[in-house]
């Protein structure tokens, strides 16, 4: 089987920097298009959401639910 690249296989350089204005000493190869930044930030948001779900699942698994006591005073 041949290893053929299509237009959908284009790699994107991602950044997590919140400031969209590049520093004067940043190489042109690290400047990103708006689309690439948005794709990267969506990907980061998905990862953060996944990590939050995993953390919530771990924390809920560590909670002990004790049976209610019916013989205590109100």
MOTAJO-V268086 format. One record per residue. N is the residue number from 0. RES is the residue in one letter. PHI is phi in whole degrees, 0 to 359 (NA if undefined). PSI is psi as a letter, one per 30 degrees, with the letter a starting at -180 (* if undefined). D_FIRST is the distance of its C-alpha to the first C-alpha in whole Angstrom. Layout:
<<N RES PHI PSI D_FIRST> <N RES PHI PSI D_FIRST>>
//
This chain:
<<0 X NA k 0> <1 X 279 k 4> <2 X 266 j 7> <3 X 249 k 9> <4 X 267 k 12> <5 X 248 l 15> <6 X 295 f 19> <7 X 279 f 19> <8 X 266 g 17> <9 X 290 k 20> <10 X 280 k 22> <11 X 240 k 25> <12 X 274 k 28> <13 X 251 l 30> <14 X 222 l 34> <15 X 249 g 37> <16 X 290 k 40> <17 X 285 f 42> <18 X 277 k 44> <19 X 274 f 42> <20 X 270 k 44> <21 X 289 k 42> <22 X 292 l 44> <23 X 297 f 45> <24 X 262 g 44> <25 X 275 k 40> <26 X 295 k 38> <27 X 299 f 36> <28 X 289 f 33> <29 X 260 g 34> <30 X 280 k 35> <31 X 245 k 33> <32 X 287 l 33> <33 X 299 e 35> <34 X 300 e 32> <35 X 295 e 30> <36 X 298 e 34> <37 X 294 e 34> <38 X 299 e 30> <39 X 296 e 31> <40 X 292 e 34> <41 X 296 e 33> <42 X 296 e 31> <43 X 297 e 33> <44 X 297 e 36> <45 X 297 e 33> <46 X 294 e 33> <47 X 298 e 37> <48 X 297 e 37> <49 X 298 e 35> <50 X 295 e 37> <51 X 295 e 40> <52 X 296 e 39> <53 X 295 e 38> <54 X 295 e 41> <55 X 297 e 43> <56 X 294 e 42> <57 X 296 e 43> <58 X 293 e 46> <59 X 289 f 47> <60 X 288 f 46> <61 X 270 f 49> <62 X 272 k 52> <63 X 264 k 54> <64 X 260 j 56> <65 X 272 k 59> <66 X 293 k 61> <67 X 290 k 64> <68 X 264 k 67> <69 X 265 f 70> <70 X 259 g 73> <71 X 252 l 73> <72 X 287 k 76> <73 X 281 * 75>>
//
